[in-house]
Amino acid sequence: MTQTDDGDVRLEIEGNIGEIVLDRPRKHNALTPHMYKQIAACCAAANDSPDVRVVIFRGAGDRAFCAGSDIKALEGYEDFWAWRNRADYIPPILDLRKPAIAAVKGWALGGGLEIALACDLRVVARSATFAAPEVQLGWNGAGGAAQHLTRLCGYGQAMRLLLTGDRFSAQEASDLGMVEWLVDDGEELARARQIADQIAAHSSVATQAVKSAVRGAMDLTVSQGLRHENELMSLCFAKVEQAKLRASLDGEIE
């Protein structure tokens, strides 16, 4: 796909891994409304693909994961109502049934931070830089930073990061519980692919069930969560029994 000033987002599938690439390196992969729609389309395609078992998010180029939304592009909304009803990119990421990994390098600011937080796992280069600078511009982030930072880092740390808008290092992000793997620069994508391969080797039903159970734990009561886990495990058992039955029938046919 030819890149335009609006940037591009594409889904690359190799084996059981789908990589969603934010491709606007000249602008540090800053997001435009055009890219919002493409992220949603790529997430839907990854969900629908029977081949994709794990999704990796990465930024094109060498300097950034994603520098957030392009401020100039935001000026294109006619009024607050048009903004309210925009095509958003975080809900489609949260709607991914397959495990999602962010391979983060360079800047992960604003919307870029929110994309990383919306993923299930984060592999981060040591020189990466994070921030939620929206408060410095006169507004709050609308892509889940408050929700995810509070859950990952706790109330006080979330308030500190969101009220100051200060940048913080990959090491601090790791210390706060935002990072699952901190790796040397240039190794983040290879490590993310290695982890994705490990996860993809498991049953896709099982990995999606795990994701559903853990996500549910953030919203459900313990008793509700236990019932949810039990139903998910029943589905996994049904899948195993179906596979055994199919194997048995194949043997009879042979």
Backbone as CSV, one residue per row, in Angstrom:
resi,resn,N_x,N_y,N_z,CA_x,CA_y,CA_z,C_x,C_y,C_z
1,MET,0.849,-1.199,0.000,0.000,0.000,0.000,0.886,1.251,0.000
2,THR,0.588,2.185,-0.869,1.379,3.409,-0.947,1.053,4.330,0.210
3,GLN,2.091,4.814,0.871,1.866,5.665,2.026,1.484,7.074,1.596
4,THR,0.551,7.683,2.275,0.125,9.052,2.015,0.467,9.895,3.230
5,ASP,0.173,11.207,3.140,0.408,12.082,4.281,-0.444,11.675,5.477
6,ASP,-1.522,10.963,5.213,-2.389,10.506,6.292,-1.852,9.265,6.983
7,GLY,-0.770,8.680,6.456,-0.220,7.480,7.045,-1.007,6.244,6.656
8,ASP,-0.471,5.101,7.030,-1.125,3.837,6.730,-0.967,2.891,7.906
9,VAL,-1.886,1.968,8.003,-1.795,0.868,8.960,-2.095,-0.401,8.176
10,ARG,-1.267,-1.422,8.356,-1.466,-2.652,7.598,-1.340,-3.869,8.511
11,LEU,-1.980,-4.937,8.095,-1.888,-6.221,8.785,-1.036,-7.150,7.949
12,GLU,0.068,-7.623,8.524,0.946,-8.578,7.864,0.819,-9.914,8.588
13,ILE,0.502,-10.962,7.856,0.308,-12.282,8.455,1.404,-13.224,7.986
14,GLU,2.093,-13.817,8.936,3.081,-14.844,8.632,2.872,-15.996,9.608
15,GLY,2.494,-17.146,9.060,2.167,-18.275,9.916,0.942,-17.956,10.752
16,ASN,1.076,-18.097,12.069,-0.037,-17.827,12.980,0.068,-16.465,13.656
17,ILE,0.977,-15.625,13.181,1.193,-14.313,13.790,0.734,-13.214,12.843
18,GLY,-0.077,-12.317,13.357,-0.475,-11.132,12.600,0.187,-9.905,13.191
19,GLU,0.849,-9.120,12.359,1.496,-7.897,12.826,0.759,-6.689,12.264
20,ILE,0.268,-5.852,13.173,-0.386,-4.607,12.774,0.667,-3.504,12.858
21,VAL,0.980,-2.935,11.703,2.097,-1.991,11.582,1.566,-0.574,11.422
22,LEU,1.950,0.310,12.348,1.635,1.733,12.234,2.716,2.348,11.363
23,ASP,2.336,2.812,10.177,3.331,3.176,9.169,3.209,4.653,8.767
24,ARG,3.831,5.484,9.565,3.957,6.910,9.254,5.259,7.408,9.895
25,PRO,6.369,6.796,9.538,7.628,7.065,10.247,8.103,8.507,10.153
26,ARG,7.731,9.195,9.076,8.165,10.594,8.944,7.569,11.478,10.042
27,LYS,6.445,11.037,10.586,5.770,11.764,11.673,5.770,10.937,12.954
28,HIS,6.769,10.074,13.108,6.892,9.227,14.304,5.633,8.387,14.519
29,ASN,5.015,7.998,13.396,3.807,7.164,13.418,2.649,7.812,14.171
30,ALA,2.627,9.153,14.164,1.501,9.871,14.760,0.221,9.523,14.016
31,LEU,-0.860,9.375,14.760,-2.109,8.855,14.218,-2.980,9.938,13.603
32,THR,-3.632,9.588,12.522,-4.614,10.443,11.863,-5.962,9.726,11.856
33,PRO,-7.056,10.445,11.608,-8.367,9.785,11.511,-8.375,8.645,10.493
34,HIS,-7.637,8.829,9.405,-7.512,7.762,8.412,-6.902,6.509,9.041
35,MET,-5.892,6.676,9.883,-5.236,5.544,10.538,-6.140,4.923,11.597
36,TYR,-6.971,5.759,12.260,-7.928,5.205,13.225,-8.769,4.120,12.553
37,LYS,-9.315,4.442,11.378,-10.188,3.510,10.670,-9.416,2.271,10.233
38,GLN,-8.165,2.468,9.838,-7.378,1.326,9.389,-7.028,0.389,10.549
39,ILE,-6.757,0.953,11.711,-6.510,0.105,12.887,-7.728,-0.768,13.162
40,ALA,-8.904,-0.153,13.124,-10.136,-0.906,13.354,-10.296,-2.019,12.317
41,ALA,-10.010,-1.705,11.047,-10.149,-2.693,9.980,-9.143,-3.828,10.150
42,CYS,-7.909,-3.490,10.537,-6.881,-4.513,10.737,-7.229,-5.418,11.915
43,CYS,-7.763,-4.844,12.977,-8.161,-5.643,14.136,-9.291,-6.591,13.764
44,ALA,-10.250,-6.101,12.993,-11.361,-6.947,12.562,-10.853,-8.085,11.686
45,ALA,-9.912,-7.771,10.791,-9.352,-8.802,9.910,-8.578,-9.847,10.706
46,ALA,-7.833,-9.401,11.721,-7.090,-10.346,12.569,-8.043,-11.233,13.356
47,ASN,-9.116,-10.653,13.853,-10.116,-11.439,14.576,-10.754,-12.496,13.671
48,ASP,-11.006,-12.114,12.424,-11.725,-12.996,11.505,-10.830,-14.060,10.887
49,SER,-9.522,-13.836,10.891,-8.614,-14.774,10.238,-8.435,-16.045,11.071
50,PRO,-8.712,-17.223,10.510,-8.488,-18.462,11.252,-7.006,-18.770,11.445
51,ASP,-6.164,-18.119,10.667,-4.722,-18.365,10.757,-4.084,-17.610,11.920
52,VAL,-4.585,-16.416,12.217,-3.958,-15.559,13.220,-4.318,-16.032,14.619
53,ARG,-3.296,-16.318,15.419,-3.506,-16.726,16.805,-3.000,-15.678,17.790
54,VAL,-2.063,-14.852,17.353,-1.499,-13.794,18.192,-1.287,-12.571,17.311
55,VAL,-1.486,-11.387,17.899,-1.309,-10.128,17.169,-0.184,-9.325,17.813
56,ILE,0.708,-8.790,16.994,1.770,-7.893,17.457,1.525,-6.504,16.880
57,PHE,1.588,-5.488,17.715,1.534,-4.099,17.259,2.957,-3.550,17.247
58,ARG,3.325,-2.898,16.160,4.643,-2.270,16.085,4.579,-1.018,15.225
59,GLY,5.577,-0.161,15.411,5.673,1.052,14.622,6.736,0.911,13.548
60,ALA,6.490,1.492,12.379,7.466,1.465,11.298,8.608,2.432,11.609
61,GLY,9.734,2.204,10.969,10.889,3.078,11.175,11.650,2.723,12.439
62,ASP,12.632,3.555,12.747,13.546,3.267,13.854,13.333,4.134,15.094
63,ARG,12.477,5.151,15.018,12.471,6.165,16.065,11.278,6.126,17.007
64,ALA,10.197,5.456,16.609,9.001,5.557,17.454,8.087,4.352,17.284
65,PHE,7.430,4.022,18.372,6.279,3.121,18.326,5.095,3.921,17.796
66,CYS,4.737,4.972,18.509,3.675,5.871,18.071,3.709,7.116,18.953
67,ALA,3.777,8.283,18.315,3.856,9.543,19.052,2.493,10.113,19.396
68,GLY,1.444,9.296,19.291,0.104,9.760,19.643,-0.643,10.300,18.451
69,SER,-1.735,10.970,18.708,-2.540,11.548,17.631,-1.875,12.796,17.078
70,ASP,-1.960,12.952,15.780,-1.441,14.145,15.116,-2.335,15.330,15.499
71,ILE,-1.778,16.286,16.224,-2.577,17.423,16.713,-3.204,18.211,15.561
72,LYS,-2.466,18.358,14.468,-3.017,19.091,13.323,-4.207,18.361,12.729
73,ALA,-4.145,17.024,12.743,-5.270,16.250,12.212,-6.511,16.434,13.073
74,LEU,-6.306,16.634,14.382,-7.450,16.837,15.265,-8.202,18.120,14.930
75,GLU,-7.502,19.073,14.329,-8.148,20.331,13.964,-9.158,20.146,12.838
76,GLY,-9.135,18.964,12.196,-10.044,18.719,11.086,-11.464,18.396,11.523
77,TYR,-11.657,18.129,12.825,-13.021,17.870,13.294,-13.791,19.188,13.365
78,GLU,-15.008,19.163,12.837,-15.797,20.389,12.733,-16.152,20.966,14.093
79,ASP,-16.503,20.107,15.035,-16.885,20.562,16.364,-16.767,19.398,17.342
80,PHE,-17.138,19.651,18.599,-16.991,18.614,19.620,-17.863,17.405,19.322
81,TRP,-19.001,17.608,18.642,-19.896,16.503,18.336,-19.256,15.567,17.310
82,ALA,-18.576,16.159,16.350,-17.877,15.341,15.357,-16.771,14.531,16.031
83,TRP,-16.084,15.155,16.999,-15.061,14.428,17.745,-15.681,13.292,18.554
84,ARG,-16.777,13.580,19.229,-17.424,12.561,20.066,-17.792,11.336,19.252
85,ASN,-18.208,11.535,18.012,-18.699,10.450,17.169,-17.654,9.964,16.160
86,ARG,-16.400,10.238,16.458,-15.317,9.833,15.562,-15.187,8.307,15.525
87,ALA,-14.487,7.819,14.510,-14.057,6.417,14.506,-12.893,6.301,15.480
88,ASP,-13.035,5.455,16.485,-11.994,5.336,17.511,-11.172,4.083,17.250
89,TYR,-9.958,4.045,17.787,-9.063,2.930,17.518,-8.803,2.038,18.727
90,ILE,-9.055,2.515,19.946,-8.799,1.687,21.119,-9.855,0.588,21.292
91,PRO,-11.154,0.867,21.172,-12.133,-0.222,21.316,-11.874,-1.419,20.401
92,PRO,-11.502,-1.224,19.125,-11.208,-2.401,18.302,-10.025,-3.220,18.824
93,ILE,-9.030,-2.551,19.424,-7.904,-3.293,19.997,-8.380,-4.093,21.199
94,LEU,-9.196,-3.479,22.039,-9.728,-4.184,23.206,-10.670,-5.314,22.804
95,ASP,-11.248,-5.216,21.615,-12.160,-6.253,21.135,-11.425,-7.432,20.488
96,LEU,-10.106,-7.346,20.377,-9.353,-8.479,19.834,-9.532,-9.693,20.750
97,ARG,-9.957,-10.793,20.190,-10.089,-12.021,20.971,-8.732,-12.704,21.145
98,LYS,-7.838,-12.485,20.187,-6.523,-13.114,20.242,-5.585,-12.295,21.135
99,PRO,-4.619,-12.940,21.792,-3.648,-12.187,22.599,-2.910,-11.149,21.755
100,ALA,-2.696,-9.970,22.320,-2.045,-8.868,21.613,-0.789,-8.440,22.360
101,ILE,0.295,-8.259,21.607,1.592,-7.879,22.168,2.031,-6.566,21.519
102,ALA,2.462,-5.610,22.328,3.033,-4.367,21.807,4.552,-4.485,21.832
103,ALA,5.189,-4.292,20.680,6.647,-4.245,20.581,7.033,-2.771,20.497
104,VAL,7.502,-2.228,21.609,7.638,-0.772,21.751,9.097,-0.343,21.675
105,LYS,9.337,0.639,20.825,10.645,1.289,20.743,10.418,2.791,20.658
106,GLY,11.424,3.570,21.013,11.334,5.015,20.853,10.177,5.612,21.631
107,TRP,9.475,6.538,20.981,8.381,7.243,21.643,7.105,6.417,21.661
108,ALA,6.446,6.407,22.815,5.090,5.864,22.963,4.337,6.899,23.781
109,LEU,3.807,7.901,23.109,3.227,9.074,23.761,1.729,9.144,23.474
110,GLY,0.963,9.626,24.437,-0.466,9.853,24.207,-1.157,8.603,23.698
111,GLY,-1.679,8.705,22.480,-2.355,7.562,21.880,-1.453,6.362,21.700
112,GLY,-0.147,6.602,21.535,0.786,5.491,21.430,0.889,4.726,22.737
113,LEU,0.927,5.462,23.834,0.894,4.822,25.157,-0.404,4.049,25.325
114,GLU,-1.505,4.634,24.892,-2.802,3.980,25.051,-2.893,2.690,24.235
115,ILE,-2.301,2.674,23.053,-2.288,1.444,22.263,-1.498,0.362,22.986
116,ALA,-0.320,0.737,23.507,0.501,-0.232,24.237,-0.242,-0.770,25.456
117,LEU,-0.936,0.108,26.171,-1.674,-0.307,27.362,-2.874,-1.182,27.008
118,ALA,-3.452,-0.974,25.829,-4.612,-1.764,25.409,-4.217,-3.187,25.020
119,CYS,-2.931,-3.399,24.733,-2.458,-4.748,24.428,-2.359,-5.557,25.721
120,ASP,-2.242,-6.851,25.578,-2.190,-7.737,26.739,-0.787,-7.826,27.322
121,LEU,0.220,-7.696,26.474,1.616,-7.814,26.887,2.433,-6.745,26.189
122,ARG,3.516,-6.325,26.843,4.371,-5.288,26.286,5.834,-5.718,26.356
123,VAL,6.504,-5.681,25.206,7.942,-5.909,25.113,8.553,-4.565,24.735
124,VAL,9.444,-4.048,25.581,9.852,-2.646,25.458,11.373,-2.520,25.394
125,ALA,11.850,-1.730,24.443,13.276,-1.422,24.341,13.678,-0.484,25.469
126,ARG,14.900,-0.635,25.951,15.355,0.124,27.118,15.355,1.634,26.892
127,SER,15.512,2.071,25.665,15.554,3.518,25.412,14.182,4.117,25.117
128,ALA,13.133,3.324,25.193,11.783,3.826,24.905,11.376,4.883,25.926
129,THR,10.528,5.795,25.480,10.043,6.881,26.328,8.524,6.932,26.273
130,PHE,7.913,7.035,27.446,6.461,7.066,27.555,5.995,8.409,28.099
131,ALA,4.742,8.760,27.807,4.110,9.923,28.430,2.641,9.952,28.065
132,ALA,1.861,10.570,28.953,0.458,10.884,28.684,0.343,12.410,28.775
133,PRO,0.726,13.132,27.701,0.864,14.587,27.787,-0.420,15.377,27.577
134,GLU,-1.555,14.698,27.478,-2.790,15.397,27.106,-3.131,16.547,28.043
135,VAL,-2.881,16.371,29.355,-3.231,17.420,30.310,-2.481,18.713,30.009
136,GLN,-1.306,18.604,29.463,-0.519,19.784,29.117,-1.115,20.543,27.936
137,LEU,-1.990,19.863,27.180,-2.644,20.480,26.027,-4.038,20.988,26.365
138,GLY,-4.479,20.696,27.595,-5.772,21.212,28.029,-6.896,20.213,28.000
139,TRP,-6.554,18.936,27.868,-7.609,17.934,27.898,-7.081,16.660,28.543
140,ASN,-7.945,15.651,28.621,-7.526,14.347,29.138,-7.494,13.350,27.992
141,GLY,-6.754,12.289,28.159,-6.759,11.234,27.157,-8.087,10.511,27.161
142,ALA,-8.514,10.059,25.976,-9.811,9.390,25.867,-9.672,7.947,25.418
143,GLY,-8.442,7.415,25.480,-8.203,6.071,24.961,-7.843,5.042,26.006
144,GLY,-8.208,5.288,27.252,-8.051,4.253,28.256,-6.831,4.360,29.138
145,ALA,-6.045,5.429,29.027,-4.856,5.540,29.882,-5.241,5.531,31.362
146,ALA,-6.282,6.248,31.708,-6.706,6.289,33.109,-7.152,4.908,33.585
147,GLN,-7.862,4.187,32.722,-8.354,2.864,33.104,-7.202,1.879,33.292
148,HIS,-6.314,1.837,32.327,-5.263,0.828,32.344,-4.134,1.171,33.312
149,LEU,-3.753,2.436,33.382,-2.687,2.806,34.319,-3.122,2.561,35.762
150,THR,-4.375,2.861,36.075,-4.867,2.633,37.439,-4.803,1.157,37.792
151,ARG,-5.162,0.301,36.846,-5.149,-1.134,37.101,-3.733,-1.693,37.164
152,LEU,-2.844,-1.185,36.313,-1.487,-1.723,36.262,-0.570,-1.127,37.327
153,CYS,-0.724,0.164,37.597,0.241,0.882,38.437,-0.329,1.340,39.773
154,GLY,-1.645,1.350,39.919,-2.255,1.848,41.136,-2.735,3.283,40.995
155,TYR,-3.602,3.668,41.894,-4.262,4.983,41.837,-3.272,6.141,41.873
156,GLY,-2.388,6.140,42.868,-1.493,7.272,43.038,-0.559,7.465,41.866
157,GLN,0.025,6.376,41.375,0.947,6.490,40.247,0.218,6.917,38.972
158,ALA,-0.991,6.398,38.774,-1.776,6.825,37.613,-2.057,8.322,37.679
159,MET,-2.431,8.807,38.857,-2.684,10.237,39.018,-1.428,11.053,38.754
160,ARG,-0.288,10.581,39.242,0.969,11.307,39.024,1.286,11.425,37.528
161,LEU,1.198,10.314,36.826,1.550,10.317,35.408,0.577,11.133,34.570
162,LEU,-0.713,11.061,34.900,-1.721,11.740,34.094,-1.854,13.220,34.438
163,LEU,-1.626,13.592,35.714,-1.760,14.998,36.110,-0.532,15.838,35.761
164,THR,0.635,15.203,35.691,1.835,15.958,35.316,2.082,15.928,33.818
165,GLY,1.747,14.811,33.165,2.047,14.649,31.753,3.524,14.438,31.490
166,ASP,4.299,14.234,32.552,5.751,14.094,32.404,6.112,12.822,31.641
167,ARG,7.230,12.894,30.935,7.747,11.705,30.272,8.443,10.812,31.301
168,PHE,8.405,9.517,31.024,9.081,8.579,31.921,9.719,7.470,31.093
169,SER,10.765,6.893,31.640,11.599,5.950,30.903,10.994,4.554,30.882
170,ALA,11.573,3.716,30.037,11.164,2.324,29.977,11.436,1.620,31.300
171,GLN,12.553,1.988,31.944,12.876,1.364,33.221,11.831,1.723,34.268
172,GLU,11.404,2.995,34.300,10.375,3.386,35.262,9.063,2.695,34.942
173,ALA,8.742,2.594,33.650,7.518,1.902,33.258,7.550,0.445,33.725
174,SER,8.721,-0.164,33.616,8.867,-1.538,34.085,8.705,-1.624,35.600
175,ASP,9.328,-0.686,36.312,9.221,-0.677,37.769,7.779,-0.482,38.235
176,LEU,6.988,0.234,37.433,5.596,0.505,37.779,4.667,-0.661,37.425
177,GLY,5.163,-1.644,36.706,4.347,-2.791,36.352,3.695,-2.706,34.986
178,MET,4.154,-1.768,34.147,3.572,-1.600,32.820,4.226,-2.476,31.761
179,VAL,5.394,-3.020,32.065,6.206,-3.718,31.069,6.433,-5.156,31.517
180,GLU,6.191,-6.089,30.619,6.418,-7.502,30.940,7.833,-7.952,30.571
181,TRP,8.389,-7.395,29.493,9.762,-7.712,29.085,10.481,-6.421,28.706
182,LEU,11.591,-6.148,29.360,12.446,-5.005,29.049,13.693,-5.561,28.370
183,VAL,13.942,-5.130,27.128,15.010,-5.743,26.335,15.935,-4.669,25.776
184,ASP,17.094,-5.085,25.310,18.032,-4.148,24.703,17.444,-3.567,23.428
185,ASP,17.868,-2.352,23.100,17.368,-1.688,21.894,17.594,-2.562,20.657
186,GLY,16.598,-2.613,19.818,16.682,-3.387,18.595,16.248,-4.828,18.740
187,GLU,15.994,-5.260,19.967,15.609,-6.651,20.196,14.122,-6.809,20.479
188,GLU,13.399,-5.681,20.559,12.001,-5.747,20.995,11.116,-6.541,20.035
189,LEU,11.298,-6.364,18.734,10.428,-7.065,17.793,10.754,-8.556,17.751
190,ALA,12.037,-8.896,17.736,12.423,-10.308,17.724,11.903,-11.024,18.973
191,ARG,12.007,-10.352,20.123,11.523,-10.959,21.361,9.999,-11.094,21.324
192,ALA,9.306,-10.073,20.814,7.849,-10.141,20.703,7.433,-11.296,19.802
193,ARG,8.163,-11.492,18.712,7.844,-12.600,17.804,8.102,-13.945,18.469
194,GLN,9.162,-14.020,19.260,9.457,-15.260,19.970,8.341,-15.603,20.956
195,ILE,7.888,-14.600,21.690,6.794,-14.805,22.637,5.515,-15.174,21.903
196,ALA,5.269,-14.489,20.781,4.068,-14.777,19.992,4.092,-16.212,19.484
197,ASP,5.240,-16.677,19.028,5.353,-18.059,18.558,5.052,-19.048,19.683
198,GLN,5.549,-18.734,20.887,5.302,-19.616,22.031,3.803,-19.699,22.345
199,ILE,3.135,-18.546,22.338,1.700,-18.515,22.626,0.916,-19.196,21.501
200,ALA,1.310,-18.934,20.255,0.588,-19.480,19.106,0.696,-20.990,19.017
201,ALA,1.685,-21.566,19.689,1.841,-23.023,19.687,0.767,-23.707,20.528
202,HIS,0.112,-22.945,21.391,-0.963,-23.494,22.207,-2.276,-23.485,21.423
203,SER,-3.252,-24.182,21.938,-4.583,-24.158,21.344,-5.113,-22.727,21.298
204,SER,-5.635,-22.331,20.135,-6.175,-20.977,20.018,-7.404,-20.793,20.907
205,VAL,-8.160,-21.877,21.103,-9.315,-21.804,22.002,-8.839,-21.545,23.429
206,ALA,-7.771,-22.227,23.837,-7.256,-22.063,25.197,-6.706,-20.660,25.423
207,THR,-5.946,-20.128,24.483,-5.354,-18.804,24.685,-6.425,-17.715,24.685
208,GLN,-7.442,-17.885,23.845,-8.525,-16.909,23.854,-9.348,-17.023,25.135
209,ALA,-9.475,-18.236,25.647,-10.190,-18.422,26.913,-9.428,-17.766,28.059
210,VAL,-8.106,-17.939,28.072,-7.288,-17.288,29.105,-7.460,-15.781,29.049
211,LYS,-7.393,-15.221,27.845,-7.539,-13.766,27.710,-8.906,-13.309,28.206
212,SER,-9.955,-14.038,27.845,-11.299,-13.678,28.286,-11.424,-13.753,29.796
213,ALA,-10.809,-14.772,30.395,-10.888,-14.939,31.847,-10.172,-13.816,32.574
214,VAL,-8.980,-13.462,32.110,-8.200,-12.411,32.783,-8.845,-11.050,32.584
215,ARG,-9.311,-10.782,31.368,-10.013,-9.519,31.141,-11.258,-9.430,32.019
216,GLY,-11.970,-10.553,32.116,-13.175,-10.567,32.938,-12.891,-10.315,34.401
217,ALA,-11.696,-10.733,34.858,-11.344,-10.553,36.265,-11.292,-9.079,36.660
218,MET,-11.123,-8.182,35.695,-11.058,-6.756,36.007,-12.435,-6.134,36.171
219,ASP,-13.462,-6.819,35.702,-14.810,-6.244,35.735,-15.807,-7.048,36.569
220,LEU,-15.563,-8.352,36.731,-16.520,-9.227,37.397,-16.202,-9.395,38.874
221,THR,-17.210,-9.769,39.648,-16.953,-10.189,41.019,-16.239,-11.546,40.975
222,VAL,-15.705,-11.969,42.119,-15.007,-13.263,42.147,-15.950,-14.397,41.763
223,SER,-17.154,-14.395,42.314,-18.095,-15.471,42.003,-18.487,-15.445,40.528
224,GLN,-18.697,-14.250,39.975,-19.008,-14.147,38.552,-17.827,-14.615,37.703
225,GLY,-16.625,-14.228,38.134,-15.434,-14.621,37.408,-15.228,-16.128,37.405
226,LEU,-15.503,-16.769,38.531,-15.368,-18.219,38.609,-16.351,-18.914,37.676
227,ARG,-17.566,-18.398,37.626,-18.546,-18.989,36.700,-18.088,-18.804,35.256
228,HIS,-17.545,-17.621,34.979,-17.054,-17.337,33.628,-15.921,-18.297,33.272
229,GLU,-14.971,-18.507,34.191,-13.860,-19.417,33.947,-14.360,-20.842,33.714
230,ASN,-15.358,-21.253,34.478,-15.905,-22.601,34.331,-16.522,-22.797,32.947
231,GLU,-17.263,-21.784,32.483,-17.862,-21.877,31.149,-16.785,-21.919,30.072
232,LEU,-15.736,-21.117,30.250,-14.649,-21.114,29.275,-13.947,-22.466,29.222
233,MET,-13.712,-23.059,30.409,-13.064,-24.368,30.450,-13.945,-25.429,29.809
234,SER,-15.249,-25.324,29.975,-16.171,-26.254,29.332,-16.057,-26.163,27.813
235,LEU,-15.922,-24.950,27.306,-15.739,-24.773,25.863,-14.441,-25.419,25.395
236,CYS,-13.379,-25.259,26.185,-12.093,-25.872,25.834,-12.224,-27.390,25.794
237,PHE,-12.918,-27.968,26.797,-13.130,-29.411,26.817,-13.933,-29.860,25.583
238,ALA,-14.929,-29.070,25.237,-15.745,-29.405,24.070,-14.894,-29.424,22.810
239,LYS,-13.958,-28.496,22.717,-13.072,-28.444,21.559,-12.188,-29.686,21.510
240,VAL,-11.673,-30.109,22.668,-10.832,-31.309,22.728,-11.636,-32.538,22.324
241,GLU,-12.857,-32.656,22.851,-13.698,-33.800,22.524,-14.047,-33.811,21.033
242,GLN,-14.270,-32.633,20.472,-14.580,-32.535,19.055,-13.397,-33.033,18.223
243,ALA,-12.174,-32.661,18.660,-10.977,-33.086,17.940,-10.817,-34.602,18.019
244,LYS,-11.097,-35.185,19.202,-10.999,-36.635,19.358,-12.022,-37.343,18.473
245,LEU,-13.233,-36.810,18.430,-14.279,-37.407,17.606,-13.904,-37.346,16.132
246,ARG,-13.362,-36.219,15.709,-12.967,-36.070,14.313,-11.869,-37.069,13.966
247,ALA,-10.904,-37.227,14.881,-9.811,-38.172,14.650,-10.346,-39.601,14.554
248,SER,-11.317,-39.906,15.427,-11.907,-41.231,15.425,-12.645,-41.511,14.115
249,LEU,-13.404,-40.534,13.646,-14.138,-40.695,12.391,-13.189,-40.815,11.220
250,ASP,-12.118,-40.049,11.238,-11.130,-40.122,10.165,-10.524,-41.527,10.129
251,GLY,-10.299,-42.114,11.327,-9.739,-43.456,11.380,-10.692,-44.486,10.802
252,GLU,-11.999,-44.303,11.076,-12.987,-45.249,10.544,-13.077,-45.159,9.032
253,ILE,-12.973,-43.919,8.521,-13.054,-43.731,7.079,-11.856,-44.394,6.391
254,GLU,-10.700,-44.264,7.031,-9.499,-44.849,6.437,-9.598,-46.390,6.456
